[in-house]
Amino acid sequence: MSAIALTPESPTLAWTGERMIPNLADPATELFHWQRYLYFRPWYADKHVVDAASGEGYGTAYAATFAAEATGIDIGADAVAHARKKYDYAKFQLKDVCEGDYSGADLVTSFETIEHLPDPTQFLRALRACQGSIVISTPNRNTHSPGNKLQDKPLNQFHTIEWTPTEFAELIRTEFPDRQVRFLSQEGRWPGLIREGLDKDAMYTIAVIGDEELPTWPRIAIAIPTRSAALTQDAILGMTKFYPGEIEFAVVANGCDDENLNKLRQLQSELPHIVHLIEEPVNIGYGRGANRGLELLWQDGWFDFFGVSNDDVIPSVDFLPQMVSAFTELVKLGHRPGAMGPVTNEISGGQRVDIGGYRNLAEMQDRARIWSKEHHSGATQTVQIRGLFLLIHPDCLSEVGGFDPRFGIGNFEDDDYNLRCAQAGYSLWTVDGAFLHHMGSSTFKELKIDYSQNMERNMALILEKWGVASFEELWALAPSNLNVYVPLTAQAPSSGRAVTINGEKVDLVIQASNMEFAAYVMHQLNCQDRTIRLRVIEALEAA
């Protein structure tokens, strides 16, 4: 399928404004909750995890993807019944969290729970039975009920008490005097990143009890060439919502109309710490657009990984965490990965998978969740990754450079990049469980470009560049001394004879296919005296 609705057709649990229901809760509530579960992803592996106050069950189920066993405890009968039915690979208990047995847990998570309880200390004393790690989050009174004192009723009707970060830290240290205790703060601005230390202005405070090393998440920089503000915004909000590390985007407005350009400017003004806008007056193509974005990000700061993405994509929850986790592990194993790609629904080649039909965002996430559980922690070495989304190691980007601009609007620039990575000694991988929904060729449709004609032209270009007769021969090329580096500032070679063909500017000498050139000549000969043919014949004979 290519299109996807952004709302589910019917809820399974009522959204009250407090309990987080995936795809029904408001974006901020969903963001803050997912960020906490995602941040602690590395801690779930092979552990016995207990999720105290598991609610709808999504967080317990996420932990169960990696854990030896994950159990959710909740006092809501409707929530437990729902979770048992929807997430049958996790366990759920109908029980008061203050009466839970935590003695066998390696890790206890309890997000947004303690502020609801009539006796918070009873809960904390029950948690003492856990000899592993304990993670507890709570709202910061300074930001949730500004002006209130500890004894005041919180503004949120569902809360019984709220603490400032300092008060909460004192409470935790008092109840766990013999354990190592650290504190994290979750930012109020999008995307709700979690950082070490107590911040009086944080949206939430998180106590970490235990001595396990805190997770660290790579910094990512992603270039997105686009002509659609709406698609770009959805892609950026999705990627940031479902990734617990820092991401910055270089959005290249590729010849956008005024309406889309103004919306992209607005997006940048709302998220200046995330979005950098580059305005190109004309469409310079996917490859050059991606290069422009990568160039800005490369100069902007230090990043662990660089990426290039289409704008018409929607990530599943574990898409980026799986990508970076696989990349990091492959580097440790000495495989020298240069670039990686996800699996998707709409693409040609080995990255295309069938996760089952879906009609809307909620169904896509459910299908992707099951797919991810069955395929997580897997990566398959390949020779071809499509430009839909590429995650690139900075060493590879430094040595290989950017996309070859000769391929114009797009097609085959990703194959050329794959070949150059391989020639430089880097391996390419598909991350088996990282699902990315793709709408498919939206730019070509919007520009009314004949896709097959564009493919034919660029196929001829890549075969000519690499000196082979067929596409299959490209993937059997032996390593050579060919210079594979393409500067991010590279311009397409030009003869100065460019015309518009099939909706895009094409250099007649360097880019146009033989058929396109012949069609151009035929058009020029129309209404001319036949004697002009003599000059054409003489020129060809002289060549």
C-alpha positions as CSV (number, residue, x, y, z in Angstrom):
1,M,0.0,0.0,0.0
2,S,1.2,3.6,-0.6
3,A,-1.1,5.8,1.4
4,I,-1.8,5.6,5.1
5,A,-4.3,7.3,7.4
6,L,-2.9,9.0,10.5
7,T,-5.7,8.0,12.8
8,P,-7.1,4.6,13.9
9,E,-10.7,3.8,13.1
10,S,-11.7,2.8,16.6
11,P,-10.1,2.9,20.0
12,T,-9.6,-0.2,22.2
13,L,-9.3,1.6,25.5
14,A,-10.8,5.0,26.4
15,W,-8.4,8.0,26.2
16,T,-9.1,9.8,29.5
17,G,-6.3,12.3,29.2
18,E,-4.1,10.5,31.7
19,R,-3.4,6.8,30.7
20,M,-1.3,6.8,27.6
21,I,-3.0,5.0,24.7
22,P,-0.7,4.6,21.6
23,N,-2.1,6.5,18.6
24,L,-4.9,8.0,20.6
25,A,-3.1,10.1,23.3
26,D,-2.1,13.6,22.4
27,P,1.3,13.9,20.8
28,A,3.1,15.2,23.9
29,T,1.8,12.5,26.2
30,E,2.8,9.8,23.7
31,L,6.2,11.4,23.2
32,F,7.1,11.6,26.9
33,H,6.0,8.0,27.6
34,W,7.7,6.4,24.6
35,Q,11.0,8.3,25.2
36,R,11.3,6.8,28.7
37,Y,10.7,3.2,27.5
38,L,13.0,3.7,24.5
39,Y,15.8,5.2,26.5
40,F,16.1,2.1,28.7
41,R,16.0,-0.3,25.7
42,P,19.5,-1.7,26.3
43,W,18.6,-2.7,29.8
44,Y,15.8,-5.1,28.8
45,A,18.0,-7.7,27.1
46,D,17.7,-11.1,28.7
47,K,16.3,-9.6,31.9
48,H,13.3,-10.4,34.1
49,V,11.5,-7.0,33.8
50,V,8.6,-5.8,35.9
51,D,6.6,-2.8,34.6
52,A,4.7,-1.4,37.6
53,A,1.5,0.4,36.5
54,S,1.7,-1.0,33.0
55,G,-1.5,0.7,31.8
56,E,-2.4,-0.2,28.2
57,G,0.6,-2.6,28.1
58,Y,2.6,-1.1,25.2
59,G,5.7,-0.5,27.3
60,T,5.7,-3.9,28.9
61,A,5.3,-5.4,25.4
62,Y,8.2,-3.3,24.1
63,A,10.4,-4.6,27.0
64,A,9.2,-8.2,26.3
65,T,10.7,-8.0,22.8
66,F,14.2,-8.2,24.3
67,A,13.7,-9.5,27.8
68,A,13.8,-13.1,29.1
69,E,10.4,-12.2,30.6
70,A,8.4,-9.0,31.1
71,T,5.5,-8.7,33.4
72,G,3.1,-5.7,33.7
73,I,1.3,-5.0,37.0
74,D,-1.8,-2.7,37.0
75,I,-4.8,-2.1,39.1
76,G,-7.1,-1.4,36.2
77,A,-9.1,-4.5,35.2
78,D,-9.9,-3.1,31.8
79,A,-6.3,-2.3,31.0
80,V,-5.1,-5.7,32.1
81,A,-7.7,-7.5,30.1
82,H,-6.9,-5.4,27.0
83,A,-3.1,-5.9,27.5
84,R,-3.4,-9.7,27.9
85,K,-5.3,-9.9,24.6
86,K,-3.2,-7.5,22.6
87,Y,0.3,-8.4,23.9
88,D,0.1,-12.2,24.5
89,Y,3.9,-12.6,24.6
90,A,4.1,-10.5,27.8
91,K,2.6,-11.3,31.2
92,F,0.1,-9.0,33.0
93,Q,-1.1,-9.2,36.6
94,L,-4.2,-7.4,38.1
95,K,-2.7,-6.1,41.3
96,D,-2.0,-3.0,43.3
97,V,1.6,-2.0,42.6
98,C,2.2,-1.5,46.4
99,E,1.5,-5.2,46.8
100,G,3.6,-6.5,43.9
101,D,6.4,-9.0,44.4
102,Y,9.6,-7.5,42.9
103,S,12.1,-9.9,44.5
104,G,12.7,-11.8,41.3
105,A,13.1,-8.8,39.0
106,D,16.4,-7.8,37.4
107,L,14.7,-4.5,36.4
108,V,11.6,-2.6,37.6
109,T,10.3,0.3,35.6
110,S,7.5,2.5,36.9
111,F,6.7,5.5,34.8
112,E,4.2,8.1,36.0
113,T,2.9,6.0,38.9
114,I,4.1,7.2,42.3
115,E,2.3,10.5,42.0
116,H,-1.1,8.7,41.8
117,L,-0.7,6.6,45.0
118,P,-2.3,7.4,48.4
119,D,0.9,6.2,50.1
120,P,4.0,6.6,47.9
121,T,6.4,5.4,50.6
122,Q,4.5,2.0,50.7
123,F,5.3,1.6,47.0
124,L,8.9,2.5,47.5
125,R,9.3,0.0,50.3
126,A,7.8,-2.7,48.2
127,L,10.4,-1.9,45.5
128,R,13.2,-2.5,48.0
129,A,12.8,-6.3,47.3
130,C,14.2,-5.8,43.8
131,Q,18.0,-6.4,44.0
132,G,18.4,-5.3,40.4
133,S,17.8,-1.8,38.9
134,I,14.8,0.3,39.6
135,V,13.6,3.2,37.4
136,I,10.9,5.6,38.7
137,S,9.7,8.7,36.9
138,T,7.4,11.5,38.2
139,P,6.2,14.9,37.0
140,N,8.0,18.0,38.2
141,R,5.7,20.1,40.3
142,N,7.5,23.3,39.1
143,T,6.2,22.6,35.5
144,H,3.0,20.7,36.2
145,S,1.5,22.7,39.1
146,P,3.6,26.0,39.2
147,G,3.2,27.9,42.4
148,N,2.0,24.9,44.4
149,K,3.6,23.6,47.6
150,L,4.2,20.0,48.5
151,Q,1.0,19.8,50.5
152,D,-1.2,21.4,47.8
153,K,-3.5,19.4,45.6
154,P,-1.9,19.0,42.1
155,L,-3.6,20.7,39.2
156,N,-3.9,17.3,37.5
157,Q,-7.0,15.7,39.0
158,F,-5.5,12.2,38.8
159,H,-2.5,13.1,40.9
160,T,-2.4,12.9,44.7
161,I,1.0,14.5,45.2
162,E,3.8,16.1,43.1
163,W,7.4,16.9,44.0
164,T,10.0,19.2,42.8
165,P,13.2,17.5,41.5
166,T,15.0,18.2,44.8
167,E,12.1,16.9,46.9
168,F,11.8,13.8,44.9
169,A,15.6,13.2,45.1
170,E,15.4,13.5,48.9
171,L,12.5,11.1,49.1
172,I,14.3,8.4,47.0
173,R,17.6,8.8,48.9
174,T,15.8,8.4,52.2
175,E,14.0,5.2,51.1
176,F,17.1,3.7,49.4
177,P,20.0,4.8,51.7
178,D,22.2,1.8,50.9
179,R,21.8,1.8,47.2
180,Q,23.5,3.9,44.4
181,V,20.9,6.5,43.3
182,R,21.2,8.7,40.2
183,F,18.8,11.2,38.7
184,L,17.8,12.0,35.1
185,S,15.7,14.9,33.8
186,Q,13.3,14.8,30.8
187,E,13.1,18.0,28.8
188,G,9.8,19.7,28.2
189,R,10.6,20.7,24.7
190,W,10.2,18.3,21.8
191,P,11.4,15.5,21.7
192,G,11.5,15.2,25.5
193,L,15.2,14.0,25.6
194,I,16.4,12.5,28.9
195,R,19.7,13.9,30.3
196,E,21.7,13.2,33.5
197,G,21.2,15.4,36.5
198,L,18.5,17.2,38.3
199,D,17.0,20.1,36.4
200,K,14.5,22.3,38.2
201,D,12.8,23.2,34.9
202,A,12.5,19.6,33.6
203,M,9.1,18.2,32.7
204,Y,9.8,14.9,34.5
205,T,12.4,13.7,37.0
206,I,13.6,10.1,36.8
207,A,15.3,8.2,39.7
208,V,17.6,5.4,38.8
209,I,18.4,3.0,41.7
210,G,21.2,0.6,41.0
211,D,24.7,0.7,39.6
212,E,24.1,-0.4,36.0
213,E,25.8,1.8,33.4
214,L,23.3,4.4,32.0
215,P,22.4,3.9,28.4
216,T,24.0,6.2,25.8
217,W,22.4,6.9,22.4
218,P,24.3,8.0,19.3
219,R,23.8,11.5,17.8
220,I,22.3,11.3,14.3
221,A,22.2,13.9,11.5
222,I,19.8,13.3,8.7
223,A,19.4,15.1,5.4
224,I,15.9,15.2,3.8
225,P,15.4,16.7,0.3
226,T,11.8,17.6,0.0
227,R,9.0,19.5,-1.9
228,S,6.3,18.7,0.7
229,A,6.2,20.4,4.1
230,A,3.4,18.0,5.4
231,L,5.3,14.8,4.5
232,T,8.6,16.2,5.9
233,Q,7.0,17.3,9.2
234,D,5.4,13.8,9.7
235,A,8.7,12.1,9.0
236,I,10.7,14.4,11.4
237,L,8.1,14.2,14.2
238,G,7.9,10.4,13.9
239,M,11.7,9.9,13.9
240,T,12.3,12.2,16.9
241,K,9.3,10.8,18.9
242,F,10.7,7.2,18.6
243,Y,14.4,7.9,19.1
244,P,15.8,8.6,22.6
245,G,19.0,10.3,21.4
246,E,19.7,13.6,19.7
247,I,18.8,14.0,16.0
248,E,19.2,17.0,13.8
249,F,17.8,17.4,10.3
250,A,18.9,19.4,7.3
251,V,15.8,19.9,5.3
252,V,16.5,20.9,1.7
253,A,13.5,22.7,0.2
254,N,14.0,21.5,-3.4
255,G,12.3,24.2,-5.5
256,C,9.2,24.3,-3.2
257,D,6.2,26.5,-3.9
258,D,5.5,29.4,-1.6
259,E,3.0,27.5,0.5
260,N,5.3,24.6,1.3
261,L,8.3,26.9,1.8
262,N,6.5,29.0,4.3
263,K,5.4,25.8,6.2
264,L,8.9,24.6,6.3
265,R,10.1,27.9,7.6
266,Q,7.5,27.6,10.3
267,L,8.7,24.1,11.2
268,Q,12.2,25.4,11.6
269,S,11.1,28.3,13.8
270,E,9.2,25.8,16.1
271,L,12.1,23.3,16.3
272,P,15.2,25.4,15.7
273,H,17.3,22.9,17.8
274,I,16.3,20.1,15.4
275,V,15.5,21.5,12.0
276,H,17.9,23.4,9.7
277,L,16.3,24.7,6.5
278,I,18.2,25.1,3.2
279,E,16.2,26.8,0.5
280,E,16.9,25.9,-3.1
281,P,15.0,28.0,-5.7
282,V,14.8,25.1,-8.1
283,N,14.7,21.3,-7.8
284,I,18.3,20.2,-7.8
285,G,17.4,16.5,-7.5
286,Y,17.6,14.0,-4.8
287,G,21.3,13.3,-4.9
288,R,22.4,17.0,-4.9
289,G,19.7,17.8,-2.4
290,A,20.9,15.1,0.0
291,N,24.5,16.3,-0.5
292,R,23.5,19.9,0.4
293,G,22.0,18.7,3.6
294,L,24.9,16.4,4.5
295,E,27.3,19.2,3.8
296,L,25.6,21.5,6.3
297,L,25.4,18.8,8.9
298,W,29.0,17.7,8.4
299,Q,30.1,21.3,9.1
300,D,27.6,21.9,11.8
301,G,28.9,19.5,14.4
302,W,30.1,16.1,15.5
303,F,27.7,13.2,14.9
304,D,28.0,9.4,15.4
305,F,26.0,8.6,12.3
306,F,24.7,10.5,9.2
307,G,21.6,9.7,7.3
308,V,19.7,10.5,4.2
309,S,15.9,10.0,4.0
310,N,13.0,10.4,1.7
311,D,10.3,12.7,3.0
312,D,7.4,10.3,2.4
313,V,8.2,7.9,5.2
314,I,6.7,7.1,8.6
315,P,8.8,5.2,11.1
316,S,7.7,2.3,13.3
317,V,8.4,2.6,17.0
318,D,11.7,0.6,17.0
319,F,12.9,1.7,13.6
320,L,15.8,4.0,14.5
321,P,16.8,2.3,17.8
322,Q,17.2,-1.0,15.8
323,M,19.2,0.8,13.1
324,V,21.7,2.3,15.5
325,S,21.9,-0.8,17.7
326,A,22.7,-3.0,14.7
327,F,25.2,-0.5,13.4
328,T,27.0,-0.2,16.8
329,E,27.1,-4.0,17.2
330,L,28.5,-4.6,13.7
331,V,31.2,-2.0,14.3
332,K,32.2,-3.9,17.5
333,L,32.3,-7.2,15.6
334,G,34.7,-5.7,13.1
335,H,32.5,-5.9,10.0
336,R,33.3,-2.4,8.9
337,P,29.7,-1.4,8.0
338,G,29.6,1.7,5.8
339,A,25.8,2.1,5.3
340,M,22.6,0.4,6.4
341,G,19.0,0.5,5.3
342,P,15.6,-0.6,6.8
343,V,13.0,-3.0,5.6
344,T,9.9,-1.4,4.1
345,N,6.6,-2.0,2.3
346,E,7.1,-0.1,-0.9
347,I,10.4,-0.6,-2.7
348,S,12.0,-2.9,-5.3
349,G,14.6,-5.4,-4.2
350,G,15.5,-7.3,-1.0
351,Q,14.4,-4.6,1.4
352,R,10.7,-5.1,0.6
353,V,8.8,-7.2,3.2
354,D,5.2,-8.1,3.8
355,I,4.3,-7.4,7.4
356,G,0.6,-7.9,6.7
357,G,-2.0,-5.4,5.5
358,Y,-2.8,-2.2,7.3
359,R,-5.1,0.7,6.7
360,N,-3.9,3.3,9.2
361,L,-1.1,4.3,11.5
362,A,-2.3,2.3,14.4
363,E,-2.5,-0.9,12.3
364,M,0.9,-0.2,10.8
365,Q,2.5,0.1,14.2
366,D,0.8,-3.1,15.4
367,R,2.0,-5.0,12.4
368,A,5.5,-3.5,12.7
369,R,5.6,-4.4,16.4
370,I,5.0,-8.0,15.7
371,W,7.4,-8.0,12.8
372,S,10.1,-6.3,14.9
373,K,9.7,-8.9,17.7
374,E,10.2,-11.7,15.3
375,H,13.2,-10.1,13.5
376,H,14.9,-7.8,16.1
377,S,18.6,-7.9,16.5
378,G,19.1,-9.3,13.0
379,A,21.0,-7.7,10.1
380,T,21.6,-9.2,6.6
381,Q,24.7,-8.3,4.6
382,T,23.8,-7.1,1.1
383,V,25.3,-5.3,-1.9
384,Q,22.3,-3.0,-2.6
385,I,20.6,-0.5,-0.2
386,R,17.9,1.8,-1.6
387,G,18.1,5.5,-1.0
388,L,14.8,5.5,0.7
389,F,16.8,5.7,4.0
390,L,20.5,5.3,4.5
391,L,22.3,5.4,7.8
392,I,26.0,6.1,7.0
393,H,29.1,5.8,9.2
394,P,31.1,9.1,9.4
395,D,34.3,7.3,8.3
396,C,32.4,6.0,5.2
397,L,31.0,9.5,4.4
398,S,34.4,11.0,4.8
399,E,36.0,8.5,2.4
400,V,33.2,8.0,-0.1
401,G,31.6,11.4,0.0
402,G,28.1,12.2,-1.3
403,F,25.9,11.1,-4.2
404,D,27.0,11.5,-7.8
405,P,25.0,14.5,-9.1
406,R,24.9,13.2,-12.7
407,F,21.7,11.2,-12.0
408,G,19.6,14.4,-11.8
409,I,16.2,14.2,-10.1
410,G,16.9,10.6,-8.9
411,N,17.2,6.9,-9.6
412,F,20.4,4.9,-9.5
413,E,22.3,7.4,-7.5
414,D,21.9,5.0,-4.5
415,D,23.2,2.1,-6.5
416,D,26.2,4.1,-7.5
417,Y,26.7,5.0,-3.8
418,N,26.5,1.3,-2.9
419,L,29.2,0.4,-5.4
420,R,31.5,3.2,-4.2
421,C,31.1,2.0,-0.6
422,A,32.0,-1.5,-1.6
423,Q,35.0,-0.3,-3.6
424,A,36.2,1.5,-0.5
425,G,36.0,-1.7,1.5
426,Y,32.8,-1.0,3.5
427,S,30.0,-3.5,4.0
428,L,26.3,-2.8,3.4
429,W,23.5,-4.2,5.6
430,T,19.7,-4.4,5.8
431,V,18.4,-4.3,9.4
432,D,15.8,-7.1,9.4
433,G,13.4,-5.7,12.0
434,A,13.6,-2.0,11.4
435,F,10.4,-1.2,9.5
436,L,9.9,2.1,7.7
437,H,6.6,2.8,6.0
438,H,7.1,4.3,2.5
439,M,4.4,6.0,0.4
440,G,6.4,5.5,-2.8
441,S,7.7,7.9,-5.6
442,S,5.7,10.9,-4.3
443,T,8.1,13.4,-5.9
444,F,7.9,11.8,-9.4
445,K,4.1,11.8,-9.2
446,E,4.0,15.4,-8.1
447,L,6.3,16.5,-10.9
448,K,4.5,14.4,-13.4
449,I,7.7,12.7,-14.5
450,D,7.6,9.5,-16.5
451,Y,9.3,7.1,-14.1
452,S,10.2,4.5,-16.7
453,Q,11.8,7.1,-19.0
454,N,13.9,8.5,-16.1
455,M,15.0,4.9,-15.2
456,E,16.1,4.2,-18.7
457,R,18.2,7.4,-18.9
458,N,19.9,6.8,-15.6
459,M,20.4,3.1,-16.2
460,A,22.4,4.0,-19.3
461,L,24.4,6.6,-17.2
462,I,25.4,4.1,-14.4
463,L,26.4,1.4,-16.9
464,E,28.5,3.9,-18.8
465,K,30.1,5.2,-15.6
466,W,31.2,1.7,-14.4
467,G,32.0,0.3,-17.8
468,V,29.7,-2.7,-17.9
469,A,27.0,-3.8,-20.3
470,S,24.3,-4.9,-17.9
471,F,22.9,-4.0,-14.4
472,E,23.8,-7.5,-13.1
473,E,27.4,-7.0,-13.9
474,L,27.6,-4.0,-11.6
475,W,27.4,-6.2,-8.5
476,A,30.2,-8.5,-9.6
477,L,32.7,-5.8,-10.0
478,A,36.1,-6.5,-8.4
479,P,37.8,-4.0,-6.2
480,S,39.9,-1.5,-8.2
481,N,41.9,1.7,-7.7
482,L,39.0,3.8,-8.9
483,N,38.6,7.1,-7.1
484,V,35.2,6.7,-5.4
485,Y,35.1,10.0,-3.6
486,V,32.4,12.5,-4.7
487,P,32.6,15.9,-2.8
488,L,29.4,17.0,-1.1
489,T,29.7,20.2,-3.1
490,A,30.1,18.4,-6.5
491,Q,28.1,19.8,-9.4
492,A,26.8,17.7,-12.3
493,P,29.1,17.9,-15.3
494,S,27.7,20.2,-18.0
495,S,28.0,20.8,-21.7
496,G,25.9,23.9,-21.5
497,R,23.2,22.3,-23.6
498,A,20.5,21.4,-21.1
499,V,16.8,21.3,-22.1
500,T,13.6,20.2,-20.2
501,I,12.8,16.5,-21.0
502,N,10.1,14.6,-19.2
503,G,9.7,17.3,-16.6
504,E,13.3,17.8,-15.6
505,K,16.4,19.6,-16.9
506,V,18.6,17.2,-18.8
507,D,22.0,17.8,-20.3
508,L,21.7,16.7,-24.0
509,V,25.4,15.7,-24.2
510,I,26.1,14.2,-20.8
511,Q,22.8,12.9,-19.4
512,A,20.2,12.4,-22.2
513,S,19.7,8.8,-23.4
514,N,20.2,8.1,-27.2
515,M,16.4,8.0,-27.7
516,E,15.9,11.3,-25.9
517,F,18.7,12.9,-27.9
518,A,17.2,11.5,-31.1
519,A,13.8,12.8,-30.2
520,Y,15.3,16.2,-29.5
521,V,17.0,16.2,-32.9
522,M,13.8,15.1,-34.6
523,H,11.9,17.9,-32.9
524,Q,14.6,20.5,-34.1
525,L,14.4,19.1,-37.7
526,N,10.6,19.7,-37.9
527,C,9.6,22.4,-40.2
528,Q,13.2,22.8,-41.4
529,D,14.3,22.5,-45.0
530,R,15.5,19.0,-45.8
531,T,18.9,20.3,-46.8
532,I,19.7,20.7,-43.1
533,R,19.9,16.9,-43.0
534,L,23.1,17.1,-45.0
535,R,24.8,19.1,-42.2
536,V,23.7,16.5,-39.6
537,I,25.0,13.7,-41.8
538,E,28.3,15.4,-42.4
539,A,28.7,16.0,-38.7
540,L,28.0,12.4,-37.8
541,E,30.4,11.1,-40.6
542,A,33.1,13.4,-39.4
543,A,32.8,12.0,-35.9
